[in-house]
Amino acid sequence: MAPRASWKGYIRLSLVSCPVRLYPATSASERISFNQLHKDTHNRINMKPVDPELGLVERSDLVKGYEYEDKKYIIIEDSDLESVRIESNHTMNIEAFVDAGSVDVIYQDAPYYLAPDGAMAEETFVVLREALRRSGKLAIARLVLSSRERVVTIGPRETGMFVCTLRNPNEVRGTADYFGNIPVGKPDPEMLQLAEALIEQKTTTFDPKQYEDRYEVALMQMIREKLKGHKPIIAQAPERGNVVNLMDALKASLSQAKPPARSKPKAEPAAKEPAAKAAAAKRVTAKPAAKKKA
């Protein structure tokens, strides 16, 4: 079955446009989740809306409300939302281009894949993709997802394009409240050099398959044991001692990180081997000398 697009519309650059489809690049369906059950019946609990005055109410009686003051709401009808129509409802209009590395990771939110919608769109799609690839730029555009306009970045990825929604600047907290009391002073040069050497020793190529969710794995193992009627296996984290001296800890870490040296056996020189065998043979075959009679 072909994946289902979460958004269909057009990507447009000036007067150039083509139909595209947007797909979620990640999925949480494989994550372990739990349902709430009653402790005696083990029936799944239904979450039903409750009004403080009326008690249990039907979901069909619910409306949307915006709290403009404390406990004061303005009712928003579906027709009100329909009246708010903007271009990005059906078009990703590219507004600007920025360097690929200039978008701070803290603003990056949800990832999506972008593909052409039909064979007629492929030529235009490929031209835009390769232009982005050669320029090393990301496109900045807008589109509406879940009734909300989102600013997105668009870049090339393999034969398609990669779209990432960006967080609103109002959603990103400043650092002053968290980093304000951290000293700016320069660290000890020797300790800094040891830390850099430790980083160099542990540097590798990133492979996400090597960093599985260990909690998720242990959780699934526990569930399987319970399904078999076995007592769950308790996996405890290793105890770690407190670091008393940073310099000693850095030196110890460097020595642990170094791979053990392989000792190579020393081979005897080839020229000496025949001589050694001849000497051994002489010792075996030699007869003790006869004693002289007085």
Steps between C-alpha positions, in 0.01 A plus 500: 500500500635843405561739790229751566588867449427733789486802268450552126550824315754695298855616554561832329808709425407828333305394190615136513281247682427129512265275697658320797414263782622528859562192716601472868865393514469336843252276677431428866286193432781265603533657844362304793188663637263408784124519543327588824298208641290452811703312759229235557319452167798584276254678272642790303392835640325744267589864546173689477450879526356629827350842562539627861130594508332248268721199562549257210439667161503390136796585280258633240411777747860624522614822333836672465576791730787747523584626851567873458485567876497275806196271465358719221465345156397599153331220303664407167271334247615276214376766260733750670796272430387446142492875447870524583636401160859571411710398203701241692188285537587335171830655389854490639615837376879534526574839650877493548817289506751464783827314549438136592691528829347829615174362643553444873409144600288632787247635247471171310183308583331223297661336193317414175581356159392687188436321169352601164130431453491321167731455203418843356652664810830311498696724262427820693555320831843370394610844378411659837665217692828519309508880517477476879766230509750695290445827683529347848190693604174424678174648378272676750128457437165478680221246504195419708510175702226404747327838452817689589744680276856378541826645371710222346841439350533300177820328391614215273517145636597211275257511203236695692486799731497537875261737677536602863247713687648777712394602846360847550757732662252551786528128580877507545621600845801724545817369662558774759295331773691175456855597401531836678691367802737270312856638512662611175858455624756301299557141611836356597700455174629153591155372595357655184764319293416169671128553435570574133713186473216296655257646245740410219528140622123455516422671169317273254246509218144541623281192444154528664470119507777490761302718739180307562261599777627276781201581720261398222692173450500421874130590520412259220711227660310547826165481318599177323607343828168590659314352202686173562401514868857560608620745759617820328873538462621809681779669310694733725722779380869459591615691804736783431736652748525872565768689308734642762780641288424614145862477385535140624161410352599636158830312504328179610237542229768541234682185616173300498408625155828384343475155339735243659826458315539169319823319591663323209706181573865536410602250234844337520736579214474242223874445491518380861221237465706224325784546747265464795350178357846354437609573855187334642552192285865479609397503867255213446728269297822562689614201718669551835877452483638169639694519827868416482623201710762577748 
